[in-house]
Amino acid sequence: MKRQDKADRIGEMLDDLYPNPPVPLDHRNPYTMLVAVALSAQTTDKKVNEVTPALFDAASTPEEMARLSPEEILGFIKQVGLAPTKARNLSTMAHQIVDAGGEVIADWEFLEGLAGVGHKTAGVVMAGAFGFPAFPVDTHIHRLADRWGLSDGKNVEKTERDLKAVFPEDTWDRRHLQIIYFGREYCPAKYHDLTGCPICSWAATKKRIAAESR
């Protein structure tokens, strides 16, 4: 099966399963979305959603966050992975945004210049908060794209380009969320029987299925 035909079939299945996938991280505005996504690195969305209500009650704007010390921020987020580094980054990020005018700007260069913000985080905010077409690729999407033969899995940048090439631009935002939800429900990283997966069973190569069954 050609890669494009495979992507079209996968897209139809994902649209049937998750027609309107919500952003899995709780947030109140573009800034709190940015904070939540930055906190989610090497941490589950569930854990992030447990710590952010109290954090956002204390600081839901860059100005409010900038008034907190890194130690105070750490007190709110200490349960997430890499908490000390993230606390320092959130403090620096808040001051950067305040110095730039106090608003999160819908601009790639601006977002990627903030402390603790990489291309994936910027993509989630550009798509989720501002409606710009983006296809943020995390490790889970990277893994599934490789399993399904939609990308060669060399790196997340290559995977992003490959997925953008086979899925229509107006589906990018929901498609990346759909793949995340599908991975959680049907296609986990470990101990996965590809032969019983709704997509891997026909999209993965026989070689890949054999390799993951060992």
N, C-alpha and C positions, 0 to 999 in steps of 0.2 A: 504494500500500500504506500502511495506517495505521501510525503510529509504533510503536504497541504490537505489532502483528503483525510488524513488522520486527524489533523487539527480541526477540520470542519466537523467531523463526527464527535470529537471530544467536546468542542464548543456546544454542540446541540445537547449532549448529555449533561454538561454542566449547567446549561440554561434551564433544563428540565428539573434538575436537582435543586439548584439555588438561583431562582429567577431574580431575586433582589437581595443579594448578600449584604448584610450590614457590616460596617466597620467594627471589628471585634474589640477594639479598645474604647472604653468609655471616655468621653471628652465633652467639653462645654463650648469650645470656640476653637479657632485655628491654633491659637497658642497652646491650649491644653492638649490638643491633638498632637502637636509637635512634641510636647513634653512626654506624653504617653508613649509615642512611638520611640522616642529616644530611650525611654526606660525599658522598652521591651526587648532590647538586645540581650541575648543569652538568658532570657527570663520568659516565662509563660505569660500570655495575655491575661490569664486568670489571676496570676499573682499581681500583675500591674494594676488590674482593676480593683484589687483588694486594697492597695496602698494609695491610689490616687484620690479617692474621695476626700480624705483628710488633708492631703496635700493641696488639692484644689480649693478646699474651703479656706485654707490659709493663704493661698497664692494662686489665683486663676488668671493673673495678668503678669506681663514681664516686670512692671513696676513693683508689684507686690512680691514677686520672687526675688527681685534684686535687693529688697529690704531684708531678706533672710540671709543668714550666714550659711556657708557650706555645711557647717555642723548642724544647724537647725534643719536644713533640707535633708541631711542624712538621717535625722531622727524620724522623718516621715517615710523614707524609702529604704531603710536598712534591710528589709526582707528580700529585696530584689538582688539579682546578681550584679557584681561589680559596683555595689552601691556607693562606696567612697568616691570612685572616679566619676560616677554619674552625678553625684551631688555637686562636685566641683564644676563639672560641665554645665549643669543646670544654672548654677550661679553665674558663671562666665557668660553663658548664652543669654541670660536675662539682661545682664549689663550691656551686652552687644546690641540687643534689640532696642533697649531704652536709648542707647547712644545713637541708634539709627532712626529714632523717631517714635519708638514705643509700639510699633505694629509689626506683626509678622507679614512680610512682603511676599507676594506670589511671584518669586523670581528664583530660578535655580541657583544662580551664583550667590545670591544673598543667603539662601537656606544652607547651601553646602559650605558656606564660610562660617557658620555658627559652630560653637564648641559642641562636640559629640554628635554632630549631624553629618551623615554620609549620604551617598547618592540614593540609597534605598529609602532612608528616612525622609529625605527631601521629596522623593517620588510619591510616597504615601500621602504626605501633606499636600503636595500639588494636586493630586487626584482627589483625595478625600475632602479637603477643606476648600479647594478653589476650583475643582472641576476640570483641571487641565488633563489631557490625555497622558497617562504615564503607566508604565508596567513595572512596578517595584518587584524585584526578585530577591527573596530571602533564601535561606538554605533549603527550606522545604520545597519551594517552587523550583529551585535549581535541581533538586533531587528528582522530582516528579517529571520535569521536562526531559531529563536524561533517561529515566526509566521508560518513558513513553516514546522515545526516539525523536522528540521535537528539537533537541539540541544535543551537542556532543559532550556537554558537561565539563568543558575545560575550565570555565570560570563564570561567575555570575554576570559579568559584563557581556560575554558572548551569548549566554542564555537569554539575557534581556533582548539583545538584537534579534536572536532567532525567533523568540516568541512574538515580538513585534512584527516580524515578517510574515508570520502565518495566521495571526489573528487580526481582524479588522480594528482600526484605531478606535472606533466608537465602542468597542467591547473591552478595551484594555483594563479599565478601572475595575469593572465587575469581574473580569476573567481572573485577575490575580487574586482577588478575594475568593472566588469560587474554587480555585486550585488549592488555596490554603484550607478551606473548609473540607474539600474532598480528601486532602491528605490526612486531616485529623480523623475523619469518619471512616474512610475506606482504605487509606494507603499509607500506613505508618512507616517510619524509617526502619524499625527492627522487627524481625520475626514476622515478615509479611509474606503470605502465600500469594504470589503474583497470579497464579492460575485461578484463584477465586475472586480476584479484584475486578470490578466492573469495567475498568479501563485497561489495567496492566495485562489482563488475560488475553487481550487481542492486540494491544498497542505495543507491548514489549516484545523484543526479539526472543526467539527460543534460547539463544545464548544467554541473554540477560536473565530469563526465568530460571534457567539451570544454575546460573551463578549465584542467584539469591536464595536458591533452595538448599544450598549446602549448609 
